[in-house]
Amino acid sequence: MNKLELITKLAEEQGLSRAQSKNVVNLFFNHLSDALINGDRVEIRGLCSFKVKEYDSYTGRNPKSGEIVTVKPKRLPFFKVGTELKERVDRGE
């Protein structure tokens, strides 16, 4: 399912216009992104949690040239599946 399919499904099931549904989905993703940018942890009980992992700088190698390069420190979002979702997928619900 992609974002457009989610918007369509929400509009159909909740009796909203596509514009209203699009606003709800965008609001959710924008607030989720803002929280992660601020370093907050986001937890949706039973579904998943998101947090930001910070990685230090390290020395790597360019696979094409073999040249040694320094990789800058970075922050990346990390997704962890919730127990209920894991069990539902396993059972095929």
PyMOL Python script that loads the backbone (N, CA, C, O; Angstrom):
from pymol import cmd

cmd.read_pdbstr("""\
ATOM      1  N   MET A   1       0.849  -1.177   0.000  1.00  0.00           N
ATOM      2  CA  MET A   1       0.000   0.000   0.000  1.00  0.00           C
ATOM      3  C   MET A   1       0.889   1.233   0.000  1.00  0.00           C
ATOM      4  O   MET A   1       1.834   1.328   0.783  1.00  0.00           O
ATOM      5  N   ASN A   2       0.586   2.161  -0.870  1.00  0.00           N
ATOM      6  CA  ASN A   2       1.331   3.410  -0.879  1.00  0.00           C
ATOM      7  C   ASN A   2       0.473   4.532  -0.281  1.00  0.00           C
ATOM      8  O   ASN A   2      -0.662   4.298   0.135  1.00  0.00           O
ATOM      9  N   LYS A   3       1.017   5.728  -0.241  1.00  0.00           N
ATOM     10  CA  LYS A   3       0.334   6.853   0.403  1.00  0.00           C
ATOM     11  C   LYS A   3      -1.003   7.173  -0.274  1.00  0.00           C
ATOM     12  O   LYS A   3      -1.996   7.432   0.406  1.00  0.00           O
ATOM     13  N   LEU A   4      -1.031   7.156  -1.590  1.00  0.00           N
ATOM     14  CA  LEU A   4      -2.269   7.449  -2.323  1.00  0.00           C
ATOM     15  C   LEU A   4      -3.347   6.413  -2.034  1.00  0.00           C
ATOM     16  O   LEU A   4      -4.518   6.758  -1.873  1.00  0.00           O
ATOM     17  N   GLU A   5      -2.953   5.145  -1.967  1.00  0.00           N
ATOM     18  CA  GLU A   5      -3.913   4.079  -1.641  1.00  0.00           C
ATOM     19  C   GLU A   5      -4.438   4.245  -0.213  1.00  0.00           C
ATOM     20  O   GLU A   5      -5.615   3.995   0.047  1.00  0.00           O
ATOM     21  N   LEU A   6      -3.575   4.663   0.705  1.00  0.00           N
ATOM     22  CA  LEU A   6      -3.997   4.909   2.085  1.00  0.00           C
ATOM     23  C   LEU A   6      -5.018   6.051   2.139  1.00  0.00           C
ATOM     24  O   LEU A   6      -6.025   5.954   2.841  1.00  0.00           O
ATOM     25  N   ILE A   7      -4.761   7.115   1.407  1.00  0.00           N
ATOM     26  CA  ILE A   7      -5.682   8.256   1.354  1.00  0.00           C
ATOM     27  C   ILE A   7      -7.036   7.804   0.798  1.00  0.00           C
ATOM     28  O   ILE A   7      -8.077   8.161   1.349  1.00  0.00           O
ATOM     29  N   THR A   8      -7.029   7.037  -0.268  1.00  0.00           N
ATOM     30  CA  THR A   8      -8.268   6.549  -0.886  1.00  0.00           C
ATOM     31  C   THR A   8      -9.043   5.660   0.080  1.00  0.00           C
ATOM     32  O   THR A   8     -10.257   5.806   0.219  1.00  0.00           O
ATOM     33  N   LYS A   9      -8.353   4.744   0.744  1.00  0.00           N
ATOM     34  CA  LYS A   9      -8.993   3.822   1.687  1.00  0.00           C
ATOM     35  C   LYS A   9      -9.615   4.592   2.854  1.00  0.00           C
ATOM     36  O   LYS A   9     -10.739   4.297   3.260  1.00  0.00           O
ATOM     37  N   LEU A  10      -8.897   5.568   3.391  1.00  0.00           N
ATOM     38  CA  LEU A  10      -9.406   6.387   4.497  1.00  0.00           C
ATOM     39  C   LEU A  10     -10.648   7.152   4.062  1.00  0.00           C
ATOM     40  O   LEU A  10     -11.626   7.224   4.806  1.00  0.00           O
ATOM     41  N   ALA A  11     -10.615   7.716   2.873  1.00  0.00           N
ATOM     42  CA  ALA A  11     -11.776   8.466   2.367  1.00  0.00           C
ATOM     43  C   ALA A  11     -12.993   7.559   2.222  1.00  0.00           C
ATOM     44  O   ALA A  11     -14.102   7.939   2.599  1.00  0.00           O
ATOM     45  N   GLU A  12     -12.787   6.358   1.674  1.00  0.00           N
ATOM     46  CA  GLU A  12     -13.890   5.420   1.478  1.00  0.00           C
ATOM     47  C   GLU A  12     -14.478   4.940   2.798  1.00  0.00           C
ATOM     48  O   GLU A  12     -15.696   4.944   2.976  1.00  0.00           O
ATOM     49  N   GLU A  13     -13.614   4.525   3.725  1.00  0.00           N
ATOM     50  CA  GLU A  13     -14.087   3.919   4.967  1.00  0.00           C
ATOM     51  C   GLU A  13     -14.641   4.922   5.970  1.00  0.00           C
ATOM     52  O   GLU A  13     -15.478   4.562   6.798  1.00  0.00           O
ATOM     53  N   GLN A  14     -14.194   6.169   5.912  1.00  0.00           N
ATOM     54  CA  GLN A  14     -14.642   7.157   6.892  1.00  0.00           C
ATOM     55  C   GLN A  14     -15.607   8.189   6.305  1.00  0.00           C
ATOM     56  O   GLN A  14     -16.053   9.094   7.010  1.00  0.00           O
ATOM     57  N   GLY A  15     -15.923   8.056   5.038  1.00  0.00           N
ATOM     58  CA  GLY A  15     -16.873   8.978   4.406  1.00  0.00           C
ATOM     59  C   GLY A  15     -16.324  10.391   4.276  1.00  0.00           C
ATOM     60  O   GLY A  15     -17.075  11.364   4.343  1.00  0.00           O
ATOM     61  N   LEU A  16     -15.006  10.502   4.089  1.00  0.00           N
ATOM     62  CA  LEU A  16     -14.381  11.812   3.937  1.00  0.00           C
ATOM     63  C   LEU A  16     -14.138  12.095   2.464  1.00  0.00           C
ATOM     64  O   LEU A  16     -14.108  11.180   1.641  1.00  0.00           O
ATOM     65  N   SER A  17     -13.969  13.356   2.145  1.00  0.00           N
ATOM     66  CA  SER A  17     -13.554  13.680   0.778  1.00  0.00           C
ATOM     67  C   SER A  17     -12.080  13.305   0.651  1.00  0.00           C
ATOM     68  O   SER A  17     -11.379  13.140   1.649  1.00  0.00           O
ATOM     69  N   ARG A  18     -11.625  13.174  -0.589  1.00  0.00           N
ATOM     70  CA  ARG A  18     -10.205  12.837  -0.788  1.00  0.00           C
ATOM     71  C   ARG A  18      -9.307  13.940  -0.231  1.00  0.00           C
ATOM     72  O   ARG A  18      -8.232  13.654   0.295  1.00  0.00           O
ATOM     73  N   ALA A  19      -9.736  15.195  -0.342  1.00  0.00           N
ATOM     74  CA  ALA A  19      -8.944  16.311   0.168  1.00  0.00           C
ATOM     75  C   ALA A  19      -8.819  16.232   1.694  1.00  0.00           C
ATOM     76  O   ALA A  19      -7.739  16.446   2.244  1.00  0.00           O
ATOM     77  N   GLN A  20      -9.926  15.926   2.368  1.00  0.00           N
ATOM     78  CA  GLN A  20      -9.889  15.792   3.836  1.00  0.00           C
ATOM     79  C   GLN A  20      -9.004  14.618   4.244  1.00  0.00           C
ATOM     80  O   GLN A  20      -8.205  14.717   5.175  1.00  0.00           O
ATOM     81  N   SER A  21      -9.160  13.529   3.541  1.00  0.00           N
ATOM     82  CA  SER A  21      -8.373  12.339   3.826  1.00  0.00           C
ATOM     83  C   SER A  21      -6.888  12.608   3.605  1.00  0.00           C
ATOM     84  O   SER A  21      -6.051  12.184   4.402  1.00  0.00           O
ATOM     85  N   LYS A  22      -6.565  13.306   2.533  1.00  0.00           N
ATOM     86  CA  LYS A  22      -5.170  13.663   2.235  1.00  0.00           C
ATOM     87  C   LYS A  22      -4.604  14.530   3.353  1.00  0.00           C
ATOM     88  O   LYS A  22      -3.457  14.342   3.760  1.00  0.00           O
ATOM     89  N   ASN A  23      -5.394  15.477   3.855  1.00  0.00           N
ATOM     90  CA  ASN A  23      -4.942  16.348   4.940  1.00  0.00           C
ATOM     91  C   ASN A  23      -4.645  15.548   6.209  1.00  0.00           C
ATOM     92  O   ASN A  23      -3.655  15.814   6.892  1.00  0.00           O
ATOM     93  N   VAL A  24      -5.490  14.575   6.525  1.00  0.00           N
ATOM     94  CA  VAL A  24      -5.298  13.748   7.719  1.00  0.00           C
ATOM     95  C   VAL A  24      -4.006  12.940   7.601  1.00  0.00           C
ATOM     96  O   VAL A  24      -3.204  12.901   8.535  1.00  0.00           O
ATOM     97  N   VAL A  25      -3.811  12.298   6.454  1.00  0.00           N
ATOM     98  CA  VAL A  25      -2.619  11.474   6.247  1.00  0.00           C
ATOM     99  C   VAL A  25      -1.359  12.343   6.283  1.00  0.00           C
ATOM    100  O   VAL A  25      -0.371  11.974   6.917  1.00  0.00           O
ATOM    101  N   ASN A  26      -1.388  13.489   5.610  1.00  0.00           N
ATOM    102  CA  ASN A  26      -0.228  14.385   5.613  1.00  0.00           C
ATOM    103  C   ASN A  26       0.063  14.921   7.008  1.00  0.00           C
ATOM    104  O   ASN A  26       1.224  15.032   7.400  1.00  0.00           O
ATOM    105  N   LEU A  27      -0.980  15.254   7.756  1.00  0.00           N
ATOM    106  CA  LEU A  27      -0.814  15.731   9.127  1.00  0.00           C
ATOM    107  C   LEU A  27      -0.114  14.672   9.981  1.00  0.00           C
ATOM    108  O   LEU A  27       0.806  14.982  10.739  1.00  0.00           O
ATOM    109  N   PHE A  28      -0.555  13.428   9.853  1.00  0.00           N
ATOM    110  CA  PHE A  28       0.045  12.332  10.612  1.00  0.00           C
ATOM    111  C   PHE A  28       1.530  12.190  10.281  1.00  0.00           C
ATOM    112  O   PHE A  28       2.371  12.166  11.179  1.00  0.00           O
ATOM    113  N   PHE A  29       1.846  12.096   8.995  1.00  0.00           N
ATOM    114  CA  PHE A  29       3.242  11.900   8.597  1.00  0.00           C
ATOM    115  C   PHE A  29       4.116  13.112   8.917  1.00  0.00           C
ATOM    116  O   PHE A  29       5.285  12.956   9.271  1.00  0.00           O
ATOM    117  N   ASN A  30       3.562  14.312   8.795  1.00  0.00           N
ATOM    118  CA  ASN A  30       4.338  15.516   9.129  1.00  0.00           C
ATOM    119  C   ASN A  30       4.679  15.564  10.613  1.00  0.00           C
ATOM    120  O   ASN A  30       5.806  15.895  10.980  1.00  0.00           O
ATOM    121  N   HIS A  31       3.715  15.236  11.468  1.00  0.00           N
ATOM    122  CA  HIS A  31       3.977  15.254  12.905  1.00  0.00           C
ATOM    123  C   HIS A  31       4.930  14.129  13.306  1.00  0.00           C
ATOM    124  O   HIS A  31       5.768  14.315  14.188  1.00  0.00           O
ATOM    125  N   LEU A  32       4.811  12.982  12.676  1.00  0.00           N
ATOM    126  CA  LEU A  32       5.736  11.882  12.918  1.00  0.00           C
ATOM    127  C   LEU A  32       7.153  12.308  12.538  1.00  0.00           C
ATOM    128  O   LEU A  32       8.092  12.084  13.302  1.00  0.00           O
ATOM    129  N   SER A  33       7.313  12.909  11.384  1.00  0.00           N
ATOM    130  CA  SER A  33       8.619  13.380  10.927  1.00  0.00           C
ATOM    131  C   SER A  33       9.184  14.456  11.843  1.00  0.00           C
ATOM    132  O   SER A  33      10.365  14.425  12.189  1.00  0.00           O
ATOM    133  N   ASP A  34       8.340  15.408  12.237  1.00  0.00           N
ATOM    134  CA  ASP A  34       8.787  16.489  13.132  1.00  0.00           C
ATOM    135  C   ASP A  34       9.293  15.929  14.456  1.00  0.00           C
ATOM    136  O   ASP A  34      10.318  16.373  14.972  1.00  0.00           O
ATOM    137  N   ALA A  35       8.578  14.958  15.001  1.00  0.00           N
ATOM    138  CA  ALA A  35       8.994  14.350  16.268  1.00  0.00           C
ATOM    139  C   ALA A  35      10.357  13.682  16.118  1.00  0.00           C
ATOM    140  O   ALA A  35      11.212  13.822  16.992  1.00  0.00           O
ATOM    141  N   LEU A  36      10.565  12.966  15.028  1.00  0.00           N
ATOM    142  CA  LEU A  36      11.852  12.290  14.807  1.00  0.00           C
ATOM    143  C   LEU A  36      12.970  13.306  14.587  1.00  0.00           C
ATOM    144  O   LEU A  36      14.085  13.106  15.068  1.00  0.00           O
ATOM    145  N   ILE A  37      12.691  14.382  13.875  1.00  0.00           N
ATOM    146  CA  ILE A  37      13.688  15.435  13.664  1.00  0.00           C
ATOM    147  C   ILE A  37      14.115  16.033  14.995  1.00  0.00           C
ATOM    148  O   ILE A  37      15.281  16.381  15.179  1.00  0.00           O
ATOM    149  N   ASN A  38      13.164  16.153  15.929  1.00  0.00           N
ATOM    150  CA  ASN A  38      13.461  16.695  17.262  1.00  0.00           C
ATOM    151  C   ASN A  38      14.116  15.662  18.179  1.00  0.00           C
ATOM    152  O   ASN A  38      14.452  15.973  19.321  1.00  0.00           O
ATOM    153  N   GLY A  39      14.297  14.442  17.688  1.00  0.00           N
ATOM    154  CA  GLY A  39      14.940  13.399  18.483  1.00  0.00           C
ATOM    155  C   GLY A  39      13.992  12.639  19.393  1.00  0.00           C
ATOM    156  O   GLY A  39      14.435  11.846  20.224  1.00  0.00           O
ATOM    157  N   ASP A  40      12.688  12.870  19.248  1.00  0.00           N
ATOM    158  CA  ASP A  40      11.703  12.172  20.073  1.00  0.00           C
ATOM    159  C   ASP A  40      11.466  10.757  19.551  1.00  0.00           C
ATOM    160  O   ASP A  40      11.698  10.459  18.379  1.00  0.00           O
ATOM    161  N   ARG A  41      11.006   9.909  20.437  1.00  0.00           N
ATOM    162  CA  ARG A  41      10.623   8.544  20.073  1.00  0.00           C
ATOM    163  C   ARG A  41       9.121   8.555  19.817  1.00  0.00           C
ATOM    164  O   ARG A  41       8.371   9.176  20.570  1.00  0.00           O
ATOM    165  N   VAL A  42       8.677   7.879  18.770  1.00  0.00           N
ATOM    166  CA  VAL A  42       7.253   7.801  18.437  1.00  0.00           C
ATOM    167  C   VAL A  42       6.824   6.352  18.590  1.00  0.00           C
ATOM    168  O   VAL A  42       7.415   5.454  17.991  1.00  0.00           O
ATOM    169  N   GLU A  43       5.790   6.127  19.400  1.00  0.00           N
ATOM    170  CA  GLU A  43       5.299   4.767  19.613  1.00  0.00           C
ATOM    171  C   GLU A  43       3.820   4.703  19.288  1.00  0.00           C
ATOM    172  O   GLU A  43       3.026   5.498  19.791  1.00  0.00           O
ATOM    173  N   ILE A  44       3.457   3.752  18.443  1.00  0.00           N
ATOM    174  CA  ILE A  44       2.062   3.488  18.121  1.00  0.00           C
ATOM    175  C   ILE A  44       1.798   2.092  18.659  1.00  0.00           C
ATOM    176  O   ILE A  44       2.142   1.099  18.019  1.00  0.00           O
ATOM    177  N   ARG A  45       1.189   2.018  19.830  1.00  0.00           N
ATOM    178  CA  ARG A  45       1.014   0.757  20.559  1.00  0.00           C
ATOM    179  C   ARG A  45       0.451  -0.349  19.681  1.00  0.00           C
ATOM    180  O   ARG A  45      -0.549  -0.163  18.988  1.00  0.00           O
ATOM    181  N   GLY A  46       1.106  -1.499  19.721  1.00  0.00           N
ATOM    182  CA  GLY A  46       0.652  -2.662  18.981  1.00  0.00           C
ATOM    183  C   GLY A  46       1.085  -2.676  17.526  1.00  0.00           C
ATOM    184  O   GLY A  46       1.035  -3.718  16.872  1.00  0.00           O
ATOM    185  N   LEU A  47       1.507  -1.531  17.015  1.00  0.00           N
ATOM    186  CA  LEU A  47       1.879  -1.455  15.604  1.00  0.00           C
ATOM    187  C   LEU A  47       3.392  -1.351  15.433  1.00  0.00           C
ATOM    188  O   LEU A  47       4.023  -2.235  14.853  1.00  0.00           O
ATOM    189  N   CYS A  48       3.968  -0.256  15.946  1.00  0.00           N
ATOM    190  CA  CYS A  48       5.394  -0.046  15.736  1.00  0.00           C
ATOM    191  C   CYS A  48       5.893   1.100  16.600  1.00  0.00           C
ATOM    192  O   CYS A  48       5.120   1.786  17.268  1.00  0.00           O
ATOM    193  N   SER A  49       7.203   1.287  16.570  1.00  0.00           N
ATOM    194  CA  SER A  49       7.806   2.462  17.176  1.00  0.00           C
ATOM    195  C   SER A  49       8.927   2.944  16.269  1.00  0.00           C
ATOM    196  O   SER A  49       9.531   2.168  15.529  1.00  0.00           O
ATOM    197  N   PHE A  50       9.185   4.220  16.344  1.00  0.00           N
ATOM    198  CA  PHE A  50      10.253   4.848  15.574  1.00  0.00           C
ATOM    199  C   PHE A  50      11.150   5.587  16.551  1.00  0.00           C
ATOM    200  O   PHE A  50      10.678   6.176  17.523  1.00  0.00           O
ATOM    201  N   LYS A  51      12.443   5.549  16.283  1.00  0.00           N
ATOM    202  CA  LYS A  51      13.369   6.370  17.042  1.00  0.00           C
ATOM    203  C   LYS A  51      14.514   6.737  16.120  1.00  0.00           C
ATOM    204  O   LYS A  51      14.662   6.163  15.041  1.00  0.00           O
ATOM    205  N   VAL A  52      15.317   7.687  16.544  1.00  0.00           N
ATOM    206  CA  VAL A  52      16.456   8.117  15.751  1.00  0.00           C
ATOM    207  C   VAL A  52      17.713   7.509  16.351  1.00  0.00           C
ATOM    208  O   VAL A  52      17.970   7.635  17.548  1.00  0.00           O
ATOM    209  N   LYS A  53      18.487   6.851  15.505  1.00  0.00           N
ATOM    210  CA  LYS A  53      19.774   6.306  15.934  1.00  0.00           C
ATOM    211  C   LYS A  53      20.866   7.230  15.414  1.00  0.00           C
ATOM    212  O   LYS A  53      20.838   7.676  14.267  1.00  0.00           O
ATOM    213  N   GLU A  54      21.813   7.500  16.275  1.00  0.00           N
ATOM    214  CA  GLU A  54      22.928   8.354  15.877  1.00  0.00           C
ATOM    215  C   GLU A  54      24.154   7.495  15.631  1.00  0.00           C
ATOM    216  O   GLU A  54      24.509   6.643  16.446  1.00  0.00           O
ATOM    217  N   TYR A  55      24.793   7.731  14.502  1.00  0.00           N
ATOM    218  CA  TYR A  55      25.979   6.975  14.111  1.00  0.00           C
ATOM    219  C   TYR A  55      27.183   7.912  14.084  1.00  0.00           C
ATOM    220  O   TYR A  55      27.103   9.020  13.554  1.00  0.00           O
ATOM    221  N   ASP A  56      28.290   7.467  14.653  1.00  0.00           N
ATOM    222  CA  ASP A  56      29.515   8.251  14.648  1.00  0.00           C
ATOM    223  C   ASP A  56      30.166   8.206  13.275  1.00  0.00           C
ATOM    224  O   ASP A  56      29.806   7.396  12.420  1.00  0.00           O
ATOM    225  N   SER A  57      31.116   9.081  13.089  1.00  0.00           N
ATOM    226  CA  SER A  57      31.903   9.101  11.874  1.00  0.00           C
ATOM    227  C   SER A  57      32.760   7.831  11.818  1.00  0.00           C
ATOM    228  O   SER A  57      33.174   7.309  12.853  1.00  0.00           O
ATOM    229  N   TYR A  58      33.017   7.348  10.623  1.00  0.00           N
ATOM    230  CA  TYR A  58      33.878   6.170  10.476  1.00  0.00           C
ATOM    231  C   TYR A  58      34.591   6.224   9.130  1.00  0.00           C
ATOM    232  O   TYR A  58      34.225   6.991   8.240  1.00  0.00           O
ATOM    233  N   THR A  59      35.606   5.398   9.007  1.00  0.00           N
ATOM    234  CA  THR A  59      36.372   5.322   7.771  1.00  0.00           C
ATOM    235  C   THR A  59      35.814   4.184   6.929  1.00  0.00           C
ATOM    236  O   THR A  59      35.650   3.060   7.405  1.00  0.00           O
ATOM    237  N   GLY A  60      35.527   4.496   5.671  1.00  0.00           N
ATOM    238  CA  GLY A  60      35.000   3.501   4.758  1.00  0.00           C
ATOM    239  C   GLY A  60      35.824   3.455   3.488  1.00  0.00           C
ATOM    240  O   GLY A  60      36.863   4.108   3.378  1.00  0.00           O
ATOM    241  N   ARG A  61      35.355   2.688   2.543  1.00  0.00           N
ATOM    242  CA  ARG A  61      36.085   2.561   1.282  1.00  0.00           C
ATOM    243  C   ARG A  61      35.104   2.723   0.118  1.00  0.00           C
ATOM    244  O   ARG A  61      34.024   2.133   0.110  1.00  0.00           O
ATOM    245  N   ASN A  62      35.504   3.536  -0.863  1.00  0.00           N
ATOM    246  CA  ASN A  62      34.709   3.721  -2.068  1.00  0.00           C
ATOM    247  C   ASN A  62      34.782   2.412  -2.867  1.00  0.00           C
ATOM    248  O   ASN A  62      35.872   2.000  -3.264  1.00  0.00           O
ATOM    249  N   PRO A  63      33.630   1.746  -3.112  1.00  0.00           N
ATOM    250  CA  PRO A  63      33.669   0.451  -3.787  1.00  0.00           C
ATOM    251  C   PRO A  63      34.180   0.511  -5.228  1.00  0.00           C
ATOM    252  O   PRO A  63      34.720  -0.474  -5.731  1.00  0.00           O
ATOM    253  N   LYS A  64      34.018   1.646  -5.892  1.00  0.00           N
ATOM    254  CA  LYS A  64      34.481   1.757  -7.287  1.00  0.00           C
ATOM    255  C   LYS A  64      35.986   1.955  -7.371  1.00  0.00           C
ATOM    256  O   LYS A  64      36.680   1.252  -8.105  1.00  0.00           O
ATOM    257  N   SER A  65      36.478   2.928  -6.605  1.00  0.00           N
ATOM    258  CA  SER A  65      37.894   3.283  -6.735  1.00  0.00           C
ATOM    259  C   SER A  65      38.782   2.629  -5.681  1.00  0.00           C
ATOM    260  O   SER A  65      40.000   2.561  -5.846  1.00  0.00           O
ATOM    261  N   GLY A  66      38.180   2.154  -4.609  1.00  0.00           N
ATOM    262  CA  GLY A  66      38.967   1.578  -3.519  1.00  0.00           C
ATOM    263  C   GLY A  66      39.560   2.637  -2.603  1.00  0.00           C
ATOM    264  O   GLY A  66      40.267   2.321  -1.647  1.00  0.00           O
ATOM    265  N   GLU A  67      39.263   3.903  -2.907  1.00  0.00           N
ATOM    266  CA  GLU A  67      39.777   5.019  -2.119  1.00  0.00           C
ATOM    267  C   GLU A  67      39.175   5.019  -0.711  1.00  0.00           C
ATOM    268  O   GLU A  67      37.988   4.746  -0.532  1.00  0.00           O
ATOM    269  N   ILE A  68      40.006   5.329   0.278  1.00  0.00           N
ATOM    270  CA  ILE A  68      39.530   5.411   1.665  1.00  0.00           C
ATOM    271  C   ILE A  68      38.867   6.769   1.853  1.00  0.00           C
ATOM    272  O   ILE A  68      39.431   7.807   1.507  1.00  0.00           O
ATOM    273  N   VAL A  69      37.652   6.740   2.410  1.00  0.00           N
ATOM    274  CA  VAL A  69      36.890   7.963   2.632  1.00  0.00           C
ATOM    275  C   VAL A  69      36.392   8.000   4.078  1.00  0.00           C
ATOM    276  O   VAL A  69      36.210   6.963   4.717  1.00  0.00           O
ATOM    277  N   THR A  70      36.180   9.210   4.571  1.00  0.00           N
ATOM    278  CA  THR A  70      35.611   9.390   5.901  1.00  0.00           C
ATOM    279  C   THR A  70      34.118   9.645   5.754  1.00  0.00           C
ATOM    280  O   THR A  70      33.704  10.573   5.059  1.00  0.00           O
ATOM    281  N   VAL A  71      33.323   8.828   6.403  1.00  0.00           N
ATOM    282  CA  VAL A  71      31.870   8.979   6.374  1.00  0.00           C
ATOM    283  C   VAL A  71      31.478   9.853   7.554  1.00  0.00           C
ATOM    284  O   VAL A  71      31.850   9.579   8.695  1.00  0.00           O
ATOM    285  N   LYS A  72      30.723  10.906   7.269  1.00  0.00           N
ATOM    286  CA  LYS A  72      30.319  11.858   8.309  1.00  0.00           C
ATOM    287  C   LYS A  72      29.361  11.202   9.308  1.00  0.00           C
ATOM    288  O   LYS A  72      28.689  10.224   8.982  1.00  0.00           O
ATOM    289  N   PRO A  73      29.306  11.747  10.526  1.00  0.00           N
ATOM    290  CA  PRO A  73      28.305  11.251  11.484  1.00  0.00           C
ATOM    291  C   PRO A  73      26.905  11.505  10.923  1.00  0.00           C
ATOM    292  O   PRO A  73      26.694  12.458  10.173  1.00  0.00           O
ATOM    293  N   LYS A  74      25.959  10.652  11.288  1.00  0.00           N
ATOM    294  CA  LYS A  74      24.606  10.823  10.760  1.00  0.00           C
ATOM    295  C   LYS A  74      23.570  10.341  11.757  1.00  0.00           C
ATOM    296  O   LYS A  74      23.864   9.590  12.687  1.00  0.00           O
ATOM    297  N   ARG A  75      22.350  10.797  11.531  1.00  0.00           N
ATOM    298  CA  ARG A  75      21.185  10.395  12.318  1.00  0.00           C
ATOM    299  C   ARG A  75      20.201   9.757  11.354  1.00  0.00           C
ATOM    300  O   ARG A  75      19.850  10.350  10.334  1.00  0.00           O
ATOM    301  N   LEU A  76      19.753   8.542  11.677  1.00  0.00           N
ATOM    302  CA  LEU A  76      18.824   7.842  10.800  1.00  0.00           C
ATOM    303  C   LEU A  76      17.622   7.328  11.589  1.00  0.00           C
ATOM    304  O   LEU A  76      17.771   6.870  12.722  1.00  0.00           O
ATOM    305  N   PRO A  77      16.418   7.404  10.985  1.00  0.00           N
ATOM    306  CA  PRO A  77      15.247   6.852  11.664  1.00  0.00           C
ATOM    307  C   PRO A  77      15.335   5.329  11.694  1.00  0.00           C
ATOM    308  O   PRO A  77      15.821   4.701  10.753  1.00  0.00           O
ATOM    309  N   PHE A  78      14.862   4.756  12.778  1.00  0.00           N
ATOM    310  CA  PHE A  78      14.887   3.310  12.979  1.00  0.00           C
ATOM    311  C   PHE A  78      13.475   2.859  13.308  1.00  0.00           C
ATOM    312  O   PHE A  78      12.832   3.425  14.192  1.00  0.00           O
ATOM    313  N   PHE A  79      12.983   1.842  12.602  1.00  0.00           N
ATOM    314  CA  PHE A  79      11.635   1.306  12.764  1.00  0.00           C
ATOM    315  C   PHE A  79      11.715  -0.015  13.516  1.00  0.00           C
ATOM    316  O   PHE A  79      12.543  -0.869  13.198  1.00  0.00           O
ATOM    317  N   LYS A  80      10.856  -0.179  14.510  1.00  0.00           N
ATOM    318  CA  LYS A  80      10.777  -1.448  15.225  1.00  0.00           C
ATOM    319  C   LYS A  80       9.320  -1.894  15.238  1.00  0.00           C
ATOM    320  O   LYS A  80       8.440  -1.153  15.675  1.00  0.00           O
ATOM    321  N   VAL A  81       9.075  -3.099  14.762  1.00  0.00           N
ATOM    322  CA  VAL A  81       7.711  -3.624  14.674  1.00  0.00           C
ATOM    323  C   VAL A  81       7.185  -3.956  16.072  1.00  0.00           C
ATOM    324  O   VAL A  81       7.935  -4.416  16.934  1.00  0.00           O
ATOM    325  N   GLY A  82       5.886  -3.719  16.287  1.00  0.00           N
ATOM    326  CA  GLY A  82       5.254  -4.038  17.558  1.00  0.00           C
ATOM    327  C   GLY A  82       4.854  -5.507  17.632  1.00  0.00           C
ATOM    328  O   GLY A  82       4.701  -6.172  16.608  1.00  0.00           O
ATOM    329  N   THR A  83       4.687  -6.004  18.850  1.00  0.00           N
ATOM    330  CA  THR A  83       4.360  -7.409  19.068  1.00  0.00           C
ATOM    331  C   THR A  83       3.044  -7.802  18.415  1.00  0.00           C
ATOM    332  O   THR A  83       2.963  -8.848  17.771  1.00  0.00           O
ATOM    333  N   GLU A  84       2.010  -6.978  18.572  1.00  0.00           N
ATOM    334  CA  GLU A  84       0.702  -7.319  17.996  1.00  0.00           C
ATOM    335  C   GLU A  84       0.767  -7.426  16.478  1.00  0.00           C
ATOM    336  O   GLU A  84       0.205  -8.357  15.902  1.00  0.00           O
ATOM    337  N   LEU A  85       1.439  -6.490  15.825  1.00  0.00           N
ATOM    338  CA  LEU A  85       1.566  -6.532  14.371  1.00  0.00           C
ATOM    339  C   LEU A  85       2.356  -7.759  13.939  1.00  0.00           C
ATOM    340  O   LEU A  85       1.987  -8.431  12.976  1.00  0.00           O
ATOM    341  N   LYS A  86       3.430  -8.049  14.639  1.00  0.00           N
ATOM    342  CA  LYS A  86       4.262  -9.203  14.329  1.00  0.00           C
ATOM    343  C   LYS A  86       3.429 -10.484  14.387  1.00  0.00           C
ATOM    344  O   LYS A  86       3.528 -11.336  13.504  1.00  0.00           O
ATOM    345  N   GLU A  87       2.615 -10.612  15.426  1.00  0.00           N
ATOM    346  CA  GLU A  87       1.784 -11.800  15.588  1.00  0.00           C
ATOM    347  C   GLU A  87       0.689 -11.885  14.532  1.00  0.00           C
ATOM    348  O   GLU A  87       0.408 -12.968  14.018  1.00  0.00           O
ATOM    349  N   ARG A  88       0.061 -10.738  14.199  1.00  0.00           N
ATOM    350  CA  ARG A  88      -0.995 -10.726  13.172  1.00  0.00           C
ATOM    351  C   ARG A  88      -0.448 -11.132  11.808  1.00  0.00           C
ATOM    352  O   ARG A  88      -1.087 -11.887  11.075  1.00  0.00           O
ATOM    353  N   VAL A  89       0.735 -10.629  11.471  1.00  0.00           N
ATOM    354  CA  VAL A  89       1.338 -10.988  10.187  1.00  0.00           C
ATOM    355  C   VAL A  89       1.693 -12.459  10.160  1.00  0.00           C
ATOM    356  O   VAL A  89       1.492 -13.131   9.149  1.00  0.00           O
ATOM    357  N   ASP A  90       2.217 -12.960  11.258  1.00  0.00           N
ATOM    358  CA  ASP A  90       2.597 -14.371  11.349  1.00  0.00           C
ATOM    359  C   ASP A  90       1.376 -15.284  11.179  1.00  0.00           C
ATOM    360  O   ASP A  90       1.460 -16.330  10.535  1.00  0.00           O
ATOM    361  N   ARG A  91       0.228 -14.872  11.770  1.00  0.00           N
ATOM    362  CA  ARG A  91      -0.991 -15.681  11.670  1.00  0.00           C
ATOM    363  C   ARG A  91      -1.699 -15.489  10.341  1.00  0.00           C
ATOM    364  O   ARG A  91      -2.587 -16.270  10.002  1.00  0.00           O
ATOM    365  N   GLY A  92      -1.323 -14.459   9.576  1.00  0.00           N
ATOM    366  CA  GLY A  92      -1.950 -14.218   8.277  1.00  0.00           C
ATOM    367  C   GLY A  92      -3.277 -13.517   8.357  1.00  0.00           C
ATOM    368  O   GLY A  92      -4.100 -13.669   7.454  1.00  0.00           O
ATOM    369  N   GLU A  93      -3.523 -12.755   9.402  1.00  0.00           N
ATOM    370  CA  GLU A  93      -4.812 -12.034   9.551  1.00  0.00           C
ATOM    371  C   GLU A  93      -4.885 -10.839   8.641  1.00  0.00           C
ATOM    372  O   GLU A  93      -5.888 -10.126   8.636  1.00  0.00           O
TER     373      GLU A  93
END
""", "prot")
cmd.dss("prot")
cmd.show_as("cartoon", "prot")
cmd.util.cbc("prot")
cmd.orient("prot")
